[in-house]
């Protein structure tokens, strides 16, 4: 069985995912420790919150087993479905079974209407409103997450009851909205990619055809103006004509993920080209340094090109996860290394920063700056991660990604293996088994030992990230003088058990500048090392120094040092420039007050807010240079 995205053998795909059990992370490595934390803390926490916040009670209202009012968001069922998906992938990863999965599948089967409809908000108090407001009802969005949970259950957990429930709902969608049915689309894309995956699981082509139909109908104004206009839900132009990523960031990413899925199964190159074009537009001028997307709180959406204020960044966690899913699908479709580069950036920054070290509290939005005196009392702009949210889409979304994370590491074929993400563990591809040892991204060295090897030539392809300016490769201690081709170093040879490949990706700390049109951070720089973005946090600033007075002197070389939170903090030359005037606006003067040196280590961005609440910033103003 394959993981969350499994193109059929006839699909338009340059790369092919490995079986579900092919990759195993070492629990001592960074990604492996995240998976262990997810299993031990995040998943049980999600299950507890579904009971505490009434999601399960909402479903029991439908069956008559609960006499309580509906609570939470009208799409609260999706939190249940994403948690079920996470549990299924975790079963596939570590084995065992889940009483919660079995019990909840039985509850869903009991709650489902005779025609296949299942949505607790619309089955009791609002039954006469079903399918009446597809712009915001999220009915198909909810169906999509149910379907994805069922696909995971079929591939990883042997839970046929959930598949039966999902197929009954999917069949209802086909009957009602397939060819000859109503021409409608859901305001929140998600069902498209789910329907394609259900087709891949079952071979039932009407699911694929319905997903294709939904994509074809989008862009013709079927959803109307709404509160924010048709661009909000990507309904202004047909996908194949659209030129830039717009509107609600999560919806845009989910829509494009579905578009790629349909494109590769139907060989629709124009649709695949459109997905690549829109993805490129987002990365060219609408994506934060951390990979986060969405700069406006009012519509959770993309702003204008280069509108990327760090302190007002929305950068919703679900948008980062959606972007990760999209990048993986584009990587499979095209084989282009830049998609793996983006997966790495998202994973180690925009996604990782969303979960606390304890695995039980989370960010919904992910700012790149928090000011001194920030009022974090409301969940829309908290100073620290929260245990749950009124709209709790992000925590279970994180749980399902982490439970399946190992499936995104590598791709393979009988003639070779492509390693895209680096993590300690083992990888099996056919007759070849690789033992990967590394402390990446803290250590620049990756050692790969061939523990078993098949006969004949076989190619190992290792990604060289775009941020890396010097990569060194050796086999059994002998330097291999080969340049990266299309982002990968490739070694073809007849391998023997015991062969050792060593890849060194030089990662000196570096200062990064934004495009000058990003006005919000002009005159500032960010710090990074390898794939990891760093930040300054208040807990490391000496007492008596105002956080906003700090400036960065880039003329002094950057170094690294140990830190209690991470093996590699960045040490930079920082100065505090105290402001002696209380005027908000003042005459421009040729000289300003003097500065004093301050010792403040920069920590990985994804580790901020694990100590006491307080200010943080990724972009640091540059100190004025001496004349």
ZATOR-44690 format. One line per 4 residues: for each residue x, y, z of C-alpha. Coordinates in Angstrom, 1 decimal, always signed. Last residue first. Layout:
<pts>
X,Y,Z | ...;
</pts>
This chain:
<pts>
+30.9,+56.5,+7.1 | +30.1,+53.8,+9.7 | +27.3,+51.5,+8.7 | +23.8,+51.9,+10.1;
+22.7,+48.7,+11.8 | +20.3,+46.6,+9.9 | +16.8,+46.1,+11.2 | +16.0,+42.4,+12.2;
+13.5,+40.3,+10.3 | +12.6,+37.1,+12.1 | +11.2,+38.8,+15.2 | +10.0,+37.8,+18.7;
+8.3,+39.5,+21.6 | +7.1,+37.9,+24.8 | +5.3,+34.9,+26.3 | +7.5,+32.7,+28.6;
+9.2,+29.7,+26.9 | +8.2,+27.5,+24.0 | +7.2,+30.6,+22.0 | +9.9,+30.2,+19.4;
+11.2,+26.8,+18.4 | +10.1,+26.8,+14.8 | +12.0,+30.0,+14.2 | +15.3,+28.3,+15.0;
+17.2,+30.4,+17.6 | +19.1,+33.6,+17.3 | +21.6,+34.2,+20.1 | +21.7,+37.6,+21.8;
+24.9,+39.2,+23.1 | +24.4,+43.0,+23.0 | +26.9,+45.6,+21.8 | +26.0,+49.2,+22.6;
+24.8,+51.9,+20.2 | +25.3,+55.6,+19.9 | +22.4,+58.0,+19.4 | +21.7,+59.1,+15.9;
+23.5,+61.2,+13.3 | +22.5,+63.0,+10.1 | +19.1,+63.8,+11.5 | +15.6,+63.4,+10.0;
+13.3,+65.6,+12.0 | +11.0,+63.7,+14.4 | +7.9,+61.6,+14.4 | +6.6,+59.5,+17.3;
+8.5,+61.8,+19.7 | +9.6,+60.1,+22.9 | +13.3,+60.8,+22.2 | +16.2,+58.9,+23.8;
+15.9,+55.9,+21.5 | +18.3,+53.2,+22.6 | +20.3,+51.6,+19.8 | +21.0,+48.1,+20.9;
+23.6,+46.3,+18.8 | +23.8,+42.8,+17.5 | +26.8,+41.0,+16.0 | +25.5,+37.6,+15.2;
+25.5,+34.2,+16.9 | +23.3,+31.6,+15.3 | +22.0,+28.8,+17.5 | +22.9,+25.2,+16.6;
+22.2,+22.3,+18.8 | +18.7,+23.6,+19.6 | +16.6,+24.7,+22.6 | +19.4,+24.9,+25.3;
+21.7,+26.6,+22.8 | +25.0,+25.5,+21.3 | +26.9,+28.0,+19.2 | +27.1,+29.1,+15.5;
+29.0,+32.0,+13.9 | +28.1,+34.9,+11.7 | +30.9,+37.2,+10.4 | +30.7,+40.9,+11.4;
+29.8,+43.3,+8.6 | +26.2,+42.2,+9.0 | +25.6,+44.4,+12.1 | +22.1,+43.7,+13.2;
+20.0,+46.1,+15.2 | +18.1,+45.7,+18.5 | +16.1,+48.6,+19.8 | +12.8,+46.7,+19.4;
+13.7,+44.2,+22.1 | +14.3,+46.9,+24.7 | +17.4,+46.0,+26.6 | +17.2,+46.2,+30.4;
+17.5,+42.5,+31.0 | +19.6,+40.7,+28.4 | +17.8,+39.3,+25.4 | +17.6,+35.5,+25.1;
+14.0,+35.2,+26.4 | +12.9,+38.0,+24.1 | +13.3,+35.9,+21.0 | +15.4,+36.5,+17.9;
+14.6,+34.4,+14.9 | +16.1,+31.7,+12.7 | +15.0,+30.1,+9.4 | +16.2,+26.5,+8.8;
+17.0,+25.0,+5.5 | +20.8,+25.4,+5.9 | +21.4,+28.2,+8.4 | +19.2,+31.3,+8.3;
+19.2,+34.8,+9.6 | +16.9,+37.6,+8.4 | +17.8,+41.0,+7.2 | +16.2,+44.5,+7.5;
+16.4,+47.7,+5.6 | +13.2,+46.9,+3.7 | +11.1,+44.5,+5.8 | +7.6,+45.9,+5.3;
+8.4,+47.3,+1.9 | +8.7,+43.9,+0.2 | +9.5,+45.7,-3.1 | +13.2,+45.5,-2.2;
+13.2,+41.7,-2.5 | +14.1,+40.3,+0.9 | +17.6,+40.0,+2.4 | +19.1,+36.9,+3.9;
+22.0,+36.7,+6.3 | +23.9,+33.4,+6.4 | +25.0,+30.7,+8.8 | +27.3,+28.2,+7.1;
+25.5,+25.1,+5.7 | +27.7,+23.0,+3.6 | +25.8,+19.9,+2.4 | +28.0,+16.9,+2.9;
+26.9,+13.7,+1.3 | +28.6,+10.4,+2.3 | +27.8,+7.2,+0.5 | +28.8,+3.9,+2.2;
+28.9,+0.5,+0.5 | +28.4,-2.2,+3.1 | +26.2,-4.4,+1.0 | +27.3,-4.0,-2.6;
+26.1,-1.7,-5.3 | +26.4,-2.0,-9.0 | +26.7,+1.6,-10.0 | +24.8,+4.8,-10.9;
+25.3,+7.8,-8.6 | +23.1,+10.8,-9.1 | +23.5,+14.2,-7.4 | +20.2,+16.0,-7.7;
+19.0,+19.6,-8.3 | +18.5,+19.4,-12.1 | +21.9,+17.8,-12.4 | +24.2,+18.3,-9.4;
+27.9,+18.3,-10.2 | +30.0,+15.2,-10.1 | +33.5,+14.7,-8.7 | +33.0,+11.7,-6.4;
+35.4,+11.7,-3.6 | +36.5,+8.3,-2.4 | +35.7,+7.4,+1.2 | +33.5,+4.5,+0.4;
+31.5,+6.7,-2.0 | +32.0,+10.4,-1.6 | +29.9,+13.5,-2.3 | +30.6,+17.1,-1.4;
+28.0,+19.9,-1.8 | +28.9,+23.6,-1.8 | +26.5,+26.5,-2.4 | +23.5,+24.9,-0.6;
+20.3,+27.1,-0.6 | +19.0,+25.4,-3.7 | +19.0,+22.0,-1.9 | +21.1,+19.2,-3.3;
+18.8,+16.2,-3.6 | +20.4,+12.7,-3.6 | +19.8,+10.3,-6.5 | +20.8,+6.7,-6.1;
+20.9,+4.8,-9.4 | +21.1,+1.0,-9.7 | +23.3,-1.0,-12.0 | +23.1,-4.8,-11.7;
+22.2,-7.1,-8.8 | +20.4,-6.1,-5.6 | +21.9,-4.5,-2.5 | +21.3,-4.9,+1.2;
+22.8,-2.7,+4.0 | +23.8,+0.1,+1.7 | +25.0,+2.7,+4.1 | +24.0,+6.4,+3.8;
+25.9,+9.0,+5.8 | +24.5,+12.6,+5.8 | +26.8,+15.4,+7.0 | +25.6,+19.1,+7.4;
+24.7,+18.6,+11.0 | +21.8,+20.6,+12.6 | +19.4,+19.9,+9.7 | +20.4,+17.0,+9.7;
+21.6,+14.9,+12.6 | +22.5,+12.1,+10.2 | +22.5,+8.3,+9.7 | +20.6,+6.8,+6.8;
+20.5,+3.0,+6.5 | +19.6,+2.1,+3.0 | +18.0,-1.2,+1.8 | +18.1,-2.2,-1.8;
+16.2,-5.2,-3.2 | +13.2,-3.2,-4.1 | +13.4,+0.2,-2.4 | +13.8,+0.2,+1.4;
+14.7,+3.3,+3.4 | +16.0,+3.3,+6.9 | +16.3,+6.1,+9.5 | +17.9,+9.4,+10.2;
+16.3,+12.2,+8.1 | +17.0,+13.9,+4.8 | +14.1,+14.8,+2.5 | +14.2,+14.1,-1.2;
+16.0,+10.8,-1.7 | +15.4,+9.4,-5.2 | +15.8,+5.7,-5.6 | +16.8,+3.6,-8.6;
+16.2,+1.1,-11.4 | +13.3,-0.8,-10.0 | +11.6,+2.5,-9.1 | +11.7,+4.9,-6.2;
+10.5,+8.0,-4.4 | +11.7,+9.3,-1.0 | +10.8,+11.3,+2.1 | +7.0,+12.0,+1.7;
+5.8,+8.6,+3.1 | +7.7,+9.2,+6.4 | +5.4,+12.1,+7.2 | +2.2,+10.0,+7.4;
+1.6,+10.4,+11.1 | +3.0,+14.0,+11.0 | +0.6,+15.0,+8.3 | -2.4,+13.5,+10.0;
-1.6,+15.2,+13.3 | -0.9,+18.6,+11.8 | -4.4,+18.5,+10.2 | -5.8,+17.4,+13.5;
-4.3,+20.6,+15.2 | -5.1,+23.0,+12.3 | -8.8,+22.8,+11.7 | -9.8,+23.7,+15.2;
-12.1,+26.7,+14.5 | -13.0,+27.5,+18.1 | -9.3,+26.7,+18.8 | -7.4,+24.2,+20.8;
-4.4,+23.9,+23.2 | -3.2,+27.4,+22.3 | +0.3,+28.4,+21.1 | +1.7,+31.6,+22.6;
+1.3,+35.3,+22.1 | -2.2,+34.8,+20.7 | -3.5,+36.7,+17.7 | -6.9,+35.2,+16.6;
-7.1,+33.3,+20.0 | -7.6,+36.6,+21.8 | -5.5,+37.6,+24.9 | -2.3,+38.1,+22.9;
-2.1,+41.8,+23.4 | +1.4,+42.7,+22.1 | +3.4,+44.8,+24.6 | +6.7,+44.1,+23.0;
+6.0,+43.2,+19.4 | +5.6,+39.8,+17.8 | +7.2,+39.2,+14.5 | +7.2,+36.4,+11.8;
+3.5,+35.6,+12.5 | +2.2,+32.0,+12.3 | -1.6,+31.7,+12.3 | -3.3,+28.7,+13.9;
-0.5,+28.0,+16.4 | -0.6,+24.9,+18.5 | -0.6,+23.3,+21.9 | -0.3,+19.6,+22.9;
+2.9,+18.3,+21.2 | +4.9,+19.2,+24.3 | +7.5,+21.0,+22.2 | +4.8,+23.3,+20.8;
+3.4,+22.8,+17.3 | +2.9,+25.4,+14.6 | +6.6,+26.2,+14.2 | +7.2,+22.8,+12.5;
+4.8,+23.8,+9.6 | +6.2,+27.1,+8.6 | +9.8,+26.3,+9.4 | +11.2,+22.8,+9.0;
+8.3,+21.4,+7.0 | +7.7,+24.4,+4.8 | +11.3,+24.8,+3.8 | +11.7,+21.1,+3.2;
+8.6,+20.8,+1.1 | +9.8,+23.9,-0.9 | +13.1,+22.3,-1.7 | +11.2,+19.1,-2.8;
+9.2,+21.2,-5.2 | +12.4,+22.9,-6.5 | +13.8,+19.4,-7.3 | +11.6,+19.0,-10.3;
+10.4,+15.4,-10.8 | +7.4,+16.6,-12.7 | +4.3,+14.8,-11.5 | +5.7,+13.4,-8.3;
+7.3,+16.7,-7.3 | +4.0,+18.5,-8.2 | +2.1,+16.2,-5.9 | +4.6,+16.7,-3.1;
+4.5,+20.5,-3.6 | +0.7,+20.5,-3.4 | +0.7,+18.5,-0.1 | +3.3,+20.9,+1.4;
+1.3,+23.9,+0.2 | -1.8,+22.4,+1.9 | +0.2,+21.9,+5.1 | +1.4,+25.5,+4.9;
-2.1,+26.7,+4.3 | -3.4,+24.6,+7.2 | -0.9,+26.4,+9.5 | -2.2,+29.8,+8.5;
+0.4,+32.3,+7.4 | -1.6,+35.3,+8.8 | +1.4,+37.6,+8.7 | +0.6,+40.9,+10.4;
+3.9,+41.2,+12.2 | +5.9,+40.1,+9.2 | +4.2,+42.3,+6.6 | +4.3,+40.4,+3.3;
+2.6,+42.4,+0.6 | +5.2,+41.7,-2.1 | +2.4,+40.9,-4.7 | -1.0,+41.9,-3.3;
-2.4,+39.9,-0.4 | -3.1,+36.2,-0.2 | -5.8,+35.2,+2.1 | -7.2,+34.5,+5.5;
-10.0,+36.8,+4.4 | -9.7,+39.6,+7.1 | -6.4,+38.3,+8.4 | -4.3,+39.2,+5.3;
-0.8,+38.0,+4.5 | -1.6,+34.4,+3.5 | +1.2,+31.9,+2.8 | +3.9,+30.5,+5.1;
+7.1,+29.1,+3.5 | +9.2,+30.4,+6.3 | +10.5,+33.3,+4.2 | +7.0,+34.3,+3.5;
+5.2,+33.7,+0.2 | +3.4,+36.1,-2.0 | +5.9,+37.4,-4.6 | +7.6,+34.6,-6.6;
+6.4,+31.7,-4.4 | +2.7,+32.4,-5.1 | +3.2,+33.1,-8.8 | +5.2,+29.9,-9.1;
+2.3,+27.9,-7.6 | -0.1,+29.5,-10.0 | +2.1,+28.6,-13.0 | +2.7,+25.1,-11.8;
-1.0,+24.5,-11.3 | -1.8,+26.0,-14.6 | +0.8,+23.8,-16.4 | -0.8,+20.7,-14.7;
-4.2,+21.8,-16.0 | -2.9,+22.3,-19.5 | -1.1,+19.0,-19.4 | -4.4,+17.1,-18.8;
-3.0,+13.5,-18.8 | -6.3,+12.4,-17.1 | -4.7,+10.9,-14.0 | -1.9,+13.4,-13.9;
-4.2,+16.4,-14.3 | -6.8,+15.2,-11.8 | -4.3,+14.9,-9.0 | -2.6,+18.2,-10.1;
-5.9,+20.0,-10.0 | -6.8,+18.5,-6.6 | -3.5,+19.9,-5.1 | -4.3,+23.2,-6.9;
-7.7,+23.5,-5.1 | -6.2,+22.6,-1.8 | -3.6,+25.3,-2.1 | -6.1,+27.9,-3.2;
-8.6,+27.0,-0.5 | -5.9,+27.3,+2.2 | -4.8,+30.7,+0.9 | -8.2,+32.3,+0.7;
-8.0,+34.6,-2.3 | -5.5,+34.6,-5.1 | -2.6,+32.7,-6.7 | -1.8,+34.3,-10.0;
-2.4,+33.9,-13.8 | -5.7,+32.1,-14.1 | -6.6,+30.8,-17.5 | -6.3,+27.0,-17.0;
-8.0,+27.4,-13.6 | -11.1,+29.1,-15.0 | -11.3,+32.7,-13.9 | -13.1,+34.4,-11.0;
-14.1,+31.4,-8.9 | -10.9,+31.1,-6.9 | -12.8,+31.2,-3.5 | -11.7,+34.8,-2.5;
-11.3,+35.8,-6.2 | -15.1,+35.6,-6.5 | -15.7,+38.6,-4.3 | -14.9,+39.1,-0.6;
-18.3,+38.9,+1.1 | -19.9,+36.6,-1.5 | -19.8,+37.6,-5.2 | -21.4,+34.6,-6.7;
-20.5,+31.0,-6.2 | -21.1,+29.9,-9.8 | -18.8,+32.7,-11.1 | -17.3,+30.8,-13.9;
-13.9,+30.0,-12.4 | -14.8,+26.5,-11.1 | -16.9,+24.3,-13.4 | -14.0,+22.5,-15.0;
-12.5,+21.8,-11.6 | -15.8,+20.3,-10.3 | -16.1,+18.2,-13.4 | -12.6,+16.8,-13.0;
-13.4,+15.7,-9.5 | -16.7,+14.2,-10.7 | -14.8,+12.3,-13.5 | -12.3,+10.9,-11.0;
-15.1,+9.6,-8.7 | -17.0,+8.3,-11.8 | -13.9,+6.1,-12.6 | -14.3,+3.5,-9.8;
-10.7,+2.0,-9.6 | -11.3,+1.6,-5.9 | -8.2,+3.2,-4.2 | -7.1,+5.4,-7.1;
-10.7,+6.5,-7.5 | -10.9,+7.3,-3.8 | -7.7,+9.3,-4.2 | -9.2,+11.3,-7.1;
-12.3,+11.9,-5.0 | -10.2,+13.2,-2.1 | -8.2,+15.6,-4.3 | -11.5,+17.1,-5.6;
-13.3,+17.1,-2.2 | -10.9,+19.7,-0.8 | -12.0,+23.0,-2.3 | -13.9,+25.4,+0.0;
-16.7,+27.2,-1.8 | -18.1,+23.9,-3.1 | -19.0,+23.7,-6.8 | -22.3,+23.5,-8.6;
-23.7,+22.4,-12.0 | -26.6,+20.3,-10.8 | -26.7,+16.8,-12.3 | -26.5,+15.5,-15.9;
-22.9,+14.6,-15.5 | -22.1,+14.3,-11.7 | -23.6,+16.6,-9.1 | -26.4,+14.6,-7.5;
-25.6,+11.0,-8.4 | -21.8,+11.5,-8.1 | -22.2,+13.3,-4.8 | -24.4,+10.5,-3.5;
-21.8,+8.0,-4.6 | -19.2,+9.9,-2.6 | -21.4,+9.7,+0.5 | -21.9,+6.0,+0.1;
-18.2,+5.6,-0.6 | -17.2,+7.3,+2.6 | -19.4,+5.1,+4.8 | -18.2,+1.9,+3.1;
-14.6,+3.0,+3.5 | -15.1,+3.6,+7.2 | -16.5,+0.1,+7.6 | -13.5,-1.3,+5.7;
-11.0,-0.5,+8.5 | -7.8,-2.3,+7.5 | -5.5,+0.3,+9.1 | -3.0,+1.6,+6.6;
-4.4,+1.6,+3.0 | -8.1,+1.2,+3.7 | -8.1,+3.5,+6.8 | -6.1,+6.1,+4.9;
-8.6,+6.0,+2.1 | -11.4,+6.3,+4.6 | -9.9,+9.3,+6.3 | -9.4,+10.9,+2.9;
-13.1,+10.3,+2.1 | -14.3,+11.8,+5.3 | -12.0,+14.8,+4.6 | -13.6,+15.2,+1.2;
-17.1,+14.9,+2.5 | -16.5,+17.8,+4.9 | -15.3,+19.9,+2.0 | -18.3,+18.8,+0.1;
-20.6,+20.1,+2.8 | -18.5,+23.2,+3.5 | -21.6,+25.3,+3.9 | -19.9,+28.5,+2.9;
-20.2,+28.9,-0.9 | -22.3,+25.8,-1.1 | -25.3,+27.6,+0.5 | -28.4,+25.5,-0.3;
-26.9,+22.0,-0.4 | -28.8,+21.1,+2.8 | -30.8,+23.9,+4.3 | -34.0,+21.9,+5.0;
-32.0,+19.6,+7.3 | -30.8,+22.6,+9.4 | -31.7,+21.5,+13.0 | -30.9,+17.8,+12.6;
-28.9,+16.6,+9.6 | -27.3,+19.8,+8.5 | -24.9,+20.3,+11.3 | -24.2,+16.6,+11.6;
-23.1,+16.2,+8.0 | -23.5,+12.7,+6.4 | -25.6,+12.1,+3.3 | -25.4,+8.6,+2.0;
-29.0,+8.2,+0.7 | -30.1,+6.4,+3.9 | -28.7,+9.1,+6.1 | -25.4,+8.5,+7.9;
-25.5,+8.7,+11.7 | -25.2,+4.9,+12.3 | -22.3,+4.5,+9.9 | -20.6,+7.5,+11.5;
-21.0,+6.0,+14.9 | -19.6,+2.7,+13.7 | -16.6,+4.5,+12.2 | -16.2,+6.3,+15.5;
-16.1,+3.1,+17.5 | -13.6,+1.4,+15.3 | -11.2,+4.4,+15.1 | -11.5,+5.1,+18.8;
-10.7,+1.5,+19.6 | -7.5,+1.8,+17.6 | -5.3,-1.0,+16.4 | -1.6,-2.0,+16.6;
+1.1,-1.2,+14.1 | +3.6,+1.6,+14.2 | +3.4,+3.3,+10.8 | +0.2,+1.9,+9.4;
-1.5,+2.4,+12.7 | -0.2,+6.0,+12.7 | -1.6,+6.5,+9.2 | -5.0,+5.3,+10.4;
-4.9,+7.4,+13.5 | -4.1,+10.5,+11.5 | -7.0,+9.8,+9.1 | -9.4,+9.4,+12.1;
-8.2,+12.7,+13.5 | -8.8,+14.4,+10.1 | -12.3,+12.9,+10.1 | -13.2,+14.1,+13.6;
-11.9,+17.6,+12.9 | -14.0,+17.5,+9.7 | -17.2,+16.9,+11.6 | -16.8,+20.5,+13.0;
-18.0,+22.0,+9.7 | -20.8,+24.0,+11.3 | -18.2,+25.4,+13.8 | -18.8,+24.6,+17.4;
-21.8,+23.3,+19.3 | -25.0,+21.6,+18.3 | -27.4,+21.5,+21.3 | -27.5,+18.5,+23.5;
-29.7,+15.4,+23.7 | -27.2,+12.7,+22.7 | -27.7,+9.2,+21.5 | -30.4,+10.2,+19.0;
-28.3,+9.1,+16.0 | -28.0,+12.7,+14.7 | -27.3,+14.1,+18.2 | -24.5,+11.5,+18.5;
-22.7,+13.3,+15.6 | -22.8,+16.6,+17.5 | -21.7,+14.8,+20.6 | -18.5,+13.7,+18.8;
-17.6,+17.3,+18.0 | -18.6,+18.5,+21.5 | -15.5,+20.5,+22.5 | -14.4,+18.1,+25.3;
-15.0,+14.9,+23.3 | -13.1,+16.1,+20.2 | -10.5,+17.6,+22.5 | -9.6,+14.3,+24.1;
-9.1,+12.7,+20.7 | -6.9,+15.6,+19.6 | -4.8,+15.3,+22.7 | -4.4,+11.5,+22.2;
-3.1,+12.3,+18.7 | -0.8,+15.1,+19.7 | +0.9,+13.4,+22.7 | +2.3,+9.9,+22.2;
+1.8,+9.5,+18.4 | +2.7,+13.1,+17.5 | +5.6,+13.1,+19.8 | +6.9,+9.9,+18.2;
+6.4,+11.4,+14.7 | +8.3,+14.5,+15.8 | +11.1,+12.5,+17.2 | +11.5,+10.7,+13.9;
+11.6,+14.0,+12.0 | +14.4,+15.3,+14.3 | +16.3,+12.0,+14.6 | +16.4,+9.9,+17.8;
+13.1,+8.1,+16.9 | +14.9,+6.8,+13.7 | +12.5,+7.3,+10.8 | +11.1,+4.3,+8.9;
+10.6,+4.4,+5.1 | +9.4,+1.5,+2.9 | +6.3,+0.7,+5.0 | +3.8,+2.8,+3.0;
+5.2,+1.6,-0.3 | +7.4,+4.1,-2.2 | +6.0,+7.0,-4.1 | +6.5,+7.2,-7.9;
+8.3,+9.9,-9.9 | +7.8,+11.4,-13.3 | +4.1,+11.0,-13.2 | +1.4,+11.3,-15.9;
-0.7,+8.5,-14.5 | -0.9,+5.0,-16.1 | +0.5,+3.2,-13.0 | -2.1,+5.0,-10.8;
-0.9,+8.0,-8.7 | -0.8,+7.3,-4.9 | -1.1,+10.3,-2.7 | -1.7,+9.7,+1.1;
+0.6,+6.7,+1.5 | +1.0,+3.6,-0.7 | +0.0,+0.0,+0.0;
</pts>
